[in-house]
Amino acid sequence: MLLAAAERVRQEFGAVPVVEFHNGSDVKKRIAGVYPLVPQRVYGLTDRLQKIPGLRRLWKRFPWVLPSEVVAVFDGSGFRYGDQWVHQSLDYTASKLERWAARGVPVYMLPQAFGPFELTAAPSRKALNASNLIFPRDPESESYVRAILADEGADRVRRYPDFTAVLDGRFPARHERLRGRVPIVPNVNIYSRADDAEAKARYVANLSAIAIDLHGRGLAPYGLAHEGRNDVEILQLVVDSVRRTAGIDLDVVSGLDGVELKGLIGSAPLLVSGRYHAVVSALSQGVPTVIHGWSHKYEHVARDFGVPELLADPLGDAGQSVDLISYILESADLGERIVAAGSEVKRSIEAMWSAVREDLRS
């Protein structure tokens, strides 16, 4: 999401994308080409120091951006505002958006999932009320947003699909041996949210069964960690299971940036994924995907790309996923259907950026 947003900020608005110091690692910032924004706790101090001529000249030698230089804020935090994240510091992030709006800086909620808000109504309403435009990604999210805003800003709510679909991938040359093979992308959230130890074991067993089935078809599966070391830990459990039950050594790949991940996924004949943005990366390139959905956002992205039949329960019977693999391999026109739906998704994304541009101009 950061890469897609940063690229559009540069291309669409001719501006410099920035993120706060604590957001992401220095490596990720360099990859995305973003500048660091001065921490909020020292905003007032830096503004005052800038009034001293000598310090102003010294400051310009550092690649740091002051709040007074920010002309717009894009919130691309993804599925953050809703009851599933009640344990997160939502009021803190909502208050930051509120402060930007108070400074006269327009805030835009880029396409993401929202709700429900039974437990998180106060901070979520604060964040939404601070925004000039709010782009829920799916009908369910839109209904949650409209309900919580009531008549306070219905005209600011417009539904658009995930904006990362237009990001171009780049195949990582160092992983040429993986071209044409099938990635299996886990999601630690599925594992951690499982009801009990039995359900957790079932998720690992299901991924193992999928890997064994793909291997039997000659499709050379491998594990792909799309986000973080916790996903790598899930894959290690799958590796151990597959080796123990079928004597198969499963490769695991991690440490790729978003552009490389998309390029690698784009070379696959199909994907099995519990990570939302891996699903978008695949479908936006016409790669059929067994979608392991665990929230409403998966159902809706499947519909966006015209393949609601590709949803599978990651904690259900592994046979459901295996049957979908057969369906994908036997459906000659499936890829063309996904590409056609993807073209409409990409047109909608362009319309979203046009709406932002028009609002900024006004």
N, C-alpha and C positions, 0 to 999 in steps of 0.2 A: 504494500500500500504506500509506503514511504517513497519507493522508487517511482511508482506511477504518478503520485502527486507532485514530487519534485520535478519530474520531467515535464509535466504539463505547466507548472508554474513558470519554468524557464521558457518553454515554447509559446504558450498562450499569452503570457503577460509580460514576457521579457524581464522577469524579476528574479531575485535571488531567493531560493528557498532556504528557510532557517528552521531549526528545531531547538528546544531548550537543552541546556547542557546535559541534564540527566537522562534525556530521552535517547536510548540506544547507545551502542558502543562507538568509539572513535572510528573503528574500522567500517561499521555500517554507515556512518556519516560520510566518510570519504567515498565509499562506493556510490552513495546516493548523490554526492556532490552538494551537500547542504552545509550551511554555516551555523555555528552555535549562537544561540540567543542568550544574552546575559540572564542569569537566574533572577527570578522575581524578587527574592529577598534583598537584592542589592540594586533594584531598579532606581529607587530614589537617589541613592548615593552616586551611581554612575551618571545620572542626569545632571546632578549638581557639579560633578567633576568635569563634565564636558564644557562647562562654562569657563573653565580655566584654560586660556589659549595654549600653554605649553603642554598640558595633559591631553588636550584635544588632538594635537599633532601626534603625540605618542600613541594615543588610542588607535589612530588610523593605521598603525603598523600591525595591529592584531586583527585576525579574521573574526572578530566578534561583532554582533549586531545588537543595537540598543532598541528598547521598546518604541522609542520615538521614531525609529526608522521603519517600523512594521506598518504595512498598508492594508493587510487582510490576514485573517486567520482561517485556516482550513482544518477542521477536525476530521481526521481520518482514522479515529481510534478503533473502528470496527464495532463488533458486537460488545459494547461496553455498558451502555445505559439500559439496564433491565434487571429483573430480580435474580437472574442467575449469577449476577456479579455484585450482590448485596454486600459481600465481604470486602469489596474494593473501596478505595477512598474516593467515592464518586462525588461527594460534596466538595472535596479539594479541587478536583479537575473542573467541576461545574463552576466553582467560584473563580477560577482562572479565566474561563470564558466570559463570565459576567464582568470581570475587571477589564478585559479587552473591549467589550461592548461599551462600558462606561467611559473609556478613553476615546470613543468614537471610531474604533477599528471594527469594520464589519466581520462577522463570524459566519462561516458556512459549514454546515454539517454535511460532509460528503456522504455518498451512498453507503449505508450501513444498516445493520439490523437493530431494532429497538424493542424494548418491552419483554414481558409485561411489567407493569409499574406498581404492583400492589405493595411491594416493600421498598421501592426506590423512587417513589413519586416526587418527593421534595427535591433531591439533587437533580433528578432528570428534568423536572419542569424548569429548574433554574438554568440548566444548560440549554434547553430548547428555547426558552424565552430570550436568551442572550443572542440567538442566532438570527441572521437576516433571512437565510434560506435553509430549509431542512429537507434532506433527500433520503427518506426511508427507502430501503432496497426492495421491499416486497409488500404485498397487500396487508399482511398481518401486522407488520411493523408500522405501516401507515395508519392502520386503525388504532393501534395503541397510541401513537403520537397525537392523532387528531382528538382522541378521547381525553388525553391528559391536558391538551392545550385548550380544549373546548372552543370558545369563540375568540380566544386571545391571539390567534395567529394562524387560522386555517389557510389563509392565502399564502402563507410562507412554506407550506408543506407540499412537496411535489415528488412523486415516486420515479426513481430511475434505477437501473441495474448497477451491479458492481463496476466501479470505474477502472479496476485493474485489468479488465478484459482487453483493453486496447494496448497494454504494455507489450512491447516486442521482446521476445526471448533471444538468448544467445547461447548456443550449445557450448558447454565447457569442453574444450579440446582434450583436456587431460583425462576425460572420461569417455573417450571414443569407444571403448569396449562395451559401454552400456547402450549404445545406439541400437534401437530396435528391440530392446528388451522391455519387460513390463515392471514398472515400479509399484511397490506396495507402500502407501503412505499412511502411517498410523496417526492417532491423535490421543495424547495422554488424557485429554478431558473425557473421552469415552471411558477409558479405564478407571480414572479417579472418581467419576460420577456413577459407576456401576454400583448397584445396591449392596452387594456383599462380595465376599471372596470368590464364591462360585461364579458370579457374573463376571468378575475380573478375569478369572481363569478361562471363562468361555470366550471372551474377546481375544485373548492370546491364542486359544485353540482355533478360533475361526480364521484368524490371519494365517496361522500355520497351515490349516487345511487349504486355504486359498493358494498359498505358496506351493504346496505340494501338487495341487491340481494344475497350476500353471506350468510347473516343471514337467509334469506328465504330458502336457500338450506341446512341449518343446519351446515354450515361450520365455525361458530363462528369467524368472522373476528375481528381483532384488529389493531390499528395503531402502526406502528413501526418507530421511528425516527432513521434513519440510520446515519445522520450527522447533528449535531448541533441543537441549540434551535430554529432556524428559522423554521425548519421542524416541531418541536413540535407545534409552533404557527399555522401552516397550519392544523395540525391534530386537534387542539382545535376547529378550525372553522368547521371541518368535524364532530367532536363530537357534537357540538351545533346543526348543521344542522340535523344530524341523530336523535338526541333526539327530536328535534322540529317536524320533519316531520313524523317519524315512531315510536317514543317512545322507541327507542333502546339506551341502554347505551354502548358506544364503549370504550373498554380499550385502553390506550395509554402506550407504553413502550419506555423508552429512557435510556441513560446513559450506554449502553453496549459497550464493546470494540469490535474490529474487529473480533476476534476469537469467542467471544460469539455470535455476530450477525450472523456469518456464521453457528454456531452450531444451533441456533434457527431457522434460515431460512431453514436449512437442514431437520428439523423435520416437515416442512409444506407440505401439499398435493399440494399446488400451491402458487404462490406469485403474487401480483400486485405491480409494482414498477416503479417509475420515477427516481430512483437513480441507476447509472451505476454499481457501485460495489455491490449493493444488487442483481442486475440482474446476475452479474458474480457469486456471492456466490451461488445463486439458481441453475443456469444452470450447474455449475461445479459439482453440487451434484445430477444432474438429476431431479431437481424440476422444472416443467413447470412454465412459467412466462408470465403474461400479461405485455408486455414491453411498458411503456409510454415513447416513444422516443421524444427528442426535438433537437437532433443534429445528425450528420451522424454517430457518434460512436455507437449509439443504433442499427441502421440498420445493421452495420457490426458485432457487437457482436451476434446479432440474427443469422446472416449467419454463423458465426464461429461455433455456436452450432446447426446448421441445422434446425432452426425454424424461418425463416423470416416471416412466417404467424402469429407469435405471437405479432407483432408490432401493437400498437394502438395509435391514436392521443389523447393525454390527454386533449386537448381543443376542440375536436370534439364531436360527439354524444356519450353519455355514452353507448348507445346500442352496439357500436363496442366492448368495453371492456367486456360487459356482454355476448355478443355472443362468445367471445374468452374463457371466463370461461366455457361456455357450451361445446365448442370444446375441451378444455383441459380435462374436466371430461368424455367426451365420447370417447376420443382417447386412446385405450388400450395400444398401442405401443409407445406413445409419449415419455414417460420417458426413455424407452430403446434407442430410437433414439437420445435423448439428451445425454445420457451416452456415446454412441458410438462416437458421435462427440466430446464430452468432452475429451475422451481418446486421440484423435488426437491433441486437443488443448494442453493438458498436455505434450505430446511428443514434440510439437513445443517449449514449454517453456523450456524444458530441453535442446533442441538444442540451444536456445538463451543463456542460461548460459554457455554452452560449448564454444560458440563463444566468450563470455567475458573472460572466463578462458584462451582460446588460445591467445587472444590479450594481456592479462596481462603477459602471459608467454613470449611472443615475445618482 
